[in-house]
Every structure is written in C-alpha cells, then in structure tokens.
Amino acid sequence: MITQNFAYHAPTDLEGVVAALAGHDAVIVGGGTMVVPDLTHGRTSADVVVDLSRAGLSGITRAGDTVVVGATTTYTRLLRDGGEQVPPLRRIAGGITGGPQIRNRGTVGGSACYANPSSEVPAVLVALGAELRLVSAAGVREVAAADFFTGAFTTARRPDEVLAALVLPGPAGPFGYHKLKLAESSWPIATAACVRLPGGGLRLALGGVAATPLPVHLESDDPGHVRAEVGRVLTEPWSDVLADGDYRRRVAPVAALRAVRELRAVEEMRATEESRGIREPRSAQEGEPR
C-alpha cells in the first residue's frame, strides 16, 4: 500500500501531461511495473504523480522513413503489432519475464526512462539508432538513444519533460540479439544487439554490463576484432547482486559474438531466399533497410 500523500493527475492528452508537469518535479507513471512498487516501498517519494495511461501515447505508426512507437506502447501491443515494423522490440517483448500481467502493463517508454542497467530496452534502442522524443512547455526535442542514458537509473529527460515517443530509423532490417541470464526469472547479466550499417561495419550495443548501454562500432564481424573492441569500451563494468564487474567483463564478448553470429546467419538466410526467389530483393522488401 502507498502511504504517502500526493496530487494525482491522469491527463487525457499530451497537452494535459505537459501542463501537469509544469512547475513540478513529478513522478511519471507509464505502466507502473517499476514506479508503483518504488512508491509502495518508499524508494521513491512524490508530491505529484502524473499517470500517462489515458494520454493517448500508445501505438506504432510509420512517418516517412521512420517508425514511431508511442511511449506507453505495452509489450503486449509490440507482440501483436510490432512484427513487421519493429521486430527487434517485438523480440525483446517476447522474452519479458513476469508473464502476461507484466507484458500487459509494462511499456517500452517506461523501461527507457527507468534506465535500469539490466533492462533489455536501452541497449536495443542504442543499437537501432533510435531517438527519444521529449515534450515540454518549451517545445519538442529529440535525443539520440546513445545520449539519453546518462547513468544507472538516470537519463537526459528534464523534470518538465515527458517522453512522448521513440523514433526509429526506417523499417528494421536484419539484426542480431543475445542475452545471458542466470535464470529464466532473473534480469539479464549481459545483452548484445547489433545491426549492419548502410555504409559498412556494424553497430553493436551492450546492455547490462555497464551503468549505461555501450555503443561499439565494429569494422568487421571477425571474432578477434569483436573481442578487442568490446574490451576497449568496457572500462567500468557494472556490479550488482546478480554478478560482479569481473564476471560481466568476461561474458560481454560472448554475448557480443553470439549477437554478431546471429546477424550474419539471418543475412545469409535472406540472401539464400532471395537467390531462390522465395524473398524479394531487399530494395523492394518491407522491413529492410533502404
């Protein structure tokens, strides 16, 4: 039970959310799977709570060469509607621990803003080159995912801002993803997500192994190069009750190599399908990079 007193607002549109945040250091509730327990156990205090559940910030839409995912889009909706447009996010939604009650309430935007180092969402957003759309009375700004996560449980969002949407470039192409967990019900110890860049090379992002997602630019998928680059960027590994920093330093290259291997396997499978006429060439495919 939440024992503290606070003013509760549940605006019905984005303008109402912005107005409720103005002049307050409010606690924002998306799905509430993390924030509500924090309020219940006194880990977070608030004078004002702003509930986004009625604000109309859910959904997945195409906007030119981008895919816009509303901040309160739940994991269940990603599983239902995200297959063609945001398969990487749909992939992690399918592996969320906690069953349907968490998938029905948990939101992709809430996970991003909570910025738990062990969460799967932040590293995937960095790997995809996503931008986070922040709205306040002062206007709208979009922050690159690589710049949004500033520390463990901290982000670049100002108190007067609300995360309205995640903006992902283009339809998603092939990607690789891997996570290492101690048990099915535990948080990941290490995650790795990667995509191939149009100009060559790969963009890899490591999650769970440091306070913030670590972007890694790879010139090739050579295993030695992957190990060397992961070791170069992972200078301050994250420690918690699940694993210490030394263990995470050892397993980070393993997760990275498995993600790169999966990406290469997907690319080879698609190339084979194209050669056999099973799949249209990439330039004509929905869901492939342009």
C-alpha positions in Angstrom: 0.0 0.0 0.0 1.2 3.5 -0.9 1.2 5.5 2.4 2.4 8.9 1.2 0.1 11.7 0.0 0.4 13.2 -3.4 -1.6 15.0 -6.1 -2.7 12.6 -8.8 -3.2 13.6 -12.4 -4.3 11.4 -15.3 -4.4 13.7 -18.3 -6.3 12.7 -21.4 -3.9 14.1 -24.0 -0.2 15.2 -24.3 -1.0 18.9 -23.7 -2.6 17.9 -20.4 0.5 15.9 -19.4 2.8 18.9 -20.2 0.6 21.2 -18.1 0.6 18.8 -15.2 4.4 18.6 -15.2 5.0 22.4 -15.4 6.5 23.7 -12.2 6.7 20.3 -10.5 9.3 17.6 -10.0 6.6 15.0 -10.6 6.8 11.2 -10.8 5.5 9.9 -14.2 3.8 6.5 -14.3 3.7 4.7 -17.6 2.8 1.1 -17.0 3.7 1.3 -13.3 5.5 -2.0 -13.1 8.6 -0.4 -11.5 7.5 3.0 -10.3 4.4 1.9 -8.4 6.5 -0.7 -6.3 9.0 2.1 -5.7 6.3 4.3 -4.3 4.8 1.5 -2.3 8.1 0.6 -0.6 9.2 4.2 -0.1 12.1 4.0 -2.6 10.6 7.0 -4.4 8.6 9.9 -3.0 6.4 12.3 -4.8 4.3 15.4 -4.3 2.7 15.0 -7.8 2.1 11.8 -9.8 1.2 12.0 -13.5 -0.4 8.9 -15.0 0.1 8.5 -18.7 -2.4 5.6 -19.2 -5.1 7.9 -20.6 -2.9 10.3 -22.6 -3.1 8.6 -25.9 0.6 7.9 -26.3 0.4 4.3 -27.4 0.7 2.9 -30.9 3.1 2.1 -33.7 3.0 4.3 -36.9 5.0 4.9 -40.0 6.1 8.5 -40.5 8.1 8.9 -43.7 11.4 6.9 -43.3 10.8 6.4 -39.6 8.8 4.2 -37.3 7.3 6.0 -34.3 6.5 4.0 -31.2 4.4 5.7 -28.6 5.9 5.8 -25.2 3.1 3.9 -23.5 3.0 1.1 -26.0 2.9 -2.1 -24.0 4.9 -5.2 -24.6 1.7 -7.0 -25.4 1.0 -4.5 -28.2 4.6 -4.8 -29.5 4.0 -8.6 -29.7 0.7 -8.1 -31.6 1.6 -5.2 -33.9 5.3 -4.9 -34.0 6.3 -7.9 -36.1 6.9 -6.1 -39.4 7.8 -2.6 -38.3 9.9 -3.0 -35.1 10.9 -6.7 -35.0 13.8 -6.0 -32.5 11.5 -4.5 -30.0 9.0 -7.3 -30.6 11.8 -9.8 -30.0 12.6 -8.5 -26.5 8.9 -8.1 -25.7 8.5 -11.9 -26.2 11.2 -12.6 -23.6 10.0 -10.2 -20.9 9.9 -12.0 -17.5 6.8 -11.9 -15.4 4.1 -13.3 -17.6 1.1 -11.6 -19.2 0.5 -9.2 -16.2 3.9 -7.6 -16.9 3.6 -7.6 -20.6 0.1 -6.1 -20.4 1.2 -3.2 -18.1 4.9 -2.7 -18.9 5.7 -0.1 -21.5 8.7 0.4 -23.8 8.9 4.1 -22.9 8.7 3.4 -19.2 11.6 0.9 -19.5 13.7 3.5 -21.3 13.0 6.2 -18.7 13.6 4.0 -15.7 17.1 3.2 -17.2 17.8 0.1 -15.3 21.3 -1.0 -16.4 19.9 -4.6 -16.7 16.9 -3.7 -18.8 16.9 -5.0 -22.4 15.2 -1.9 -23.9 18.0 0.7 -23.6 20.7 -1.3 -25.5 18.4 -2.2 -28.3 17.4 1.4 -28.8 21.1 2.4 -29.0 21.8 -0.4 -31.5 18.9 0.7 -33.7 20.0 4.4 -33.7 16.7 5.4 -32.1 15.8 8.9 -30.9 13.6 9.7 -28.0 11.1 12.5 -28.4 10.8 14.6 -25.3 8.0 17.2 -25.0 7.6 20.1 -22.5 6.1 23.5 -22.4 9.3 24.8 -24.0 8.8 22.6 -27.1 9.9 19.3 -28.5 13.4 17.9 -28.7 14.7 14.5 -29.9 17.7 13.0 -28.1 19.7 10.1 -29.6 19.4 7.0 -27.5 23.2 6.9 -27.1 23.0 10.3 -25.4 19.7 9.7 -23.5 21.1 7.2 -20.9 23.4 9.2 -18.6 24.0 6.8 -15.8 22.4 4.0 -13.8 18.7 4.9 -13.4 19.3 8.4 -14.8 18.5 9.9 -18.2 18.7 13.2 -20.1 15.0 13.9 -19.5 14.3 17.1 -17.6 11.7 17.2 -14.8 9.3 19.3 -17.0 9.6 16.8 -20.0 7.7 13.7 -20.8 8.9 11.0 -23.2 6.2 11.0 -25.9 7.6 8.6 -28.4 10.5 6.5 -29.7 11.6 7.3 -33.2 13.3 4.5 -35.1 15.0 5.0 -38.4 13.5 3.2 -41.4 11.9 -0.2 -41.5 14.1 -2.6 -39.5 16.5 -4.8 -41.4 18.3 -7.9 -40.2 19.5 -7.8 -36.6 21.2 -10.0 -34.1 20.4 -10.2 -30.4 21.6 -12.3 -27.5 21.2 -12.1 -23.7 22.8 -14.0 -20.9 20.7 -14.7 -17.7 21.4 -16.7 -14.5 17.8 -18.0 -14.6 14.6 -17.5 -16.6 13.1 -15.3 -14.0 16.2 -13.1 -13.4 17.3 -9.8 -15.0 19.9 -10.3 -17.8 23.6 -10.1 -16.8 24.6 -9.1 -20.4 22.8 -8.3 -23.6 24.1 -7.5 -27.1 22.2 -6.2 -30.1 23.7 -5.4 -33.5 22.7 -4.2 -36.9 24.8 -3.7 -40.1 25.2 -0.1 -41.1 24.5 1.0 -44.7 28.0 2.4 -45.1 29.7 -0.7 -43.9 30.5 -2.1 -40.5 28.2 -3.0 -37.6 26.7 -1.0 -34.8 26.7 -3.1 -31.6 25.3 -2.1 -28.2 26.0 -3.9 -25.0 23.5 -3.8 -22.1 23.7 -5.0 -18.6 27.4 -4.8 -18.4 27.9 -1.1 -17.5 25.8 1.7 -16.0 24.6 2.7 -19.4 24.4 0.9 -22.8 27.7 0.8 -24.5 27.8 1.5 -28.3 30.5 -0.4 -30.1 31.4 0.3 -33.8 32.7 -2.8 -35.5 34.6 -2.6 -38.8 34.0 -6.3 -39.3 32.5 -9.3 -37.7 35.9 -11.0 -37.2 35.8 -12.6 -33.7 39.1 -11.2 -32.7 38.1 -7.7 -33.7 34.8 -8.1 -31.8 36.5 -9.2 -28.6 39.1 -6.4 -28.9 36.5 -3.7 -29.4 34.3 -4.9 -26.5 37.3 -5.0 -24.2 38.3 -1.5 -25.3 34.9 0.1 -24.5 34.1 -1.8 -21.4 36.3 0.0 -18.9 33.9 0.2 -15.9 31.8 -2.9 -15.7 28.6 -2.9 -13.7 28.3 -4.9 -10.4 25.1 -5.8 -8.6 23.7 -8.8 -6.6 23.5 -10.9 -9.8 27.1 -10.6 -10.9 30.2 -8.6 -10.2 32.0 -6.5 -12.7 34.8 -9.0 -13.4 32.2 -11.6 -14.4 30.4 -9.2 -16.7 33.7 -8.2 -18.3 34.3 -11.9 -19.1 30.9 -12.6 -20.6 30.4 -9.4 -22.5 32.4 -10.6 -25.5 30.5 -13.9 -25.5 27.1 -12.1 -25.8 28.6 -9.8 -28.5 29.9 -12.6 -30.6 26.6 -14.5 -30.4 24.7 -11.5 -31.5 27.0 -10.9 -34.4 26.8 -14.6 -35.4 23.0 -14.4 -35.3 23.0 -11.3 -37.5 25.3 -13.0 -40.1 23.1 -16.1 -40.1 20.0 -14.0 -40.7 21.7 -12.2 -43.6 22.9 -15.5 -45.1 19.4 -17.0 -44.8 17.8 -14.0 -46.5 20.4 -14.0 -49.3 19.6 -17.7 -49.9 15.9 -17.0 -50.0 16.4 -14.1 -52.5 18.5 -16.3 -54.8 15.8 -18.9 -54.8 13.1 -16.4 -55.4 11.5 -17.1 -52.1 12.0 -13.5 -50.9 12.0 -10.2 -52.9 15.3 -8.4 -53.2 16.0 -6.1 -50.2 15.4 -2.9 -52.0 11.8 -4.0 -52.6 11.1 -5.5 -49.3 9.0 -4.1 -46.5 11.1 -4.2 -43.4 14.5 -4.0 -45.0 16.9 -1.0 -44.7 16.9 1.5 -47.6 
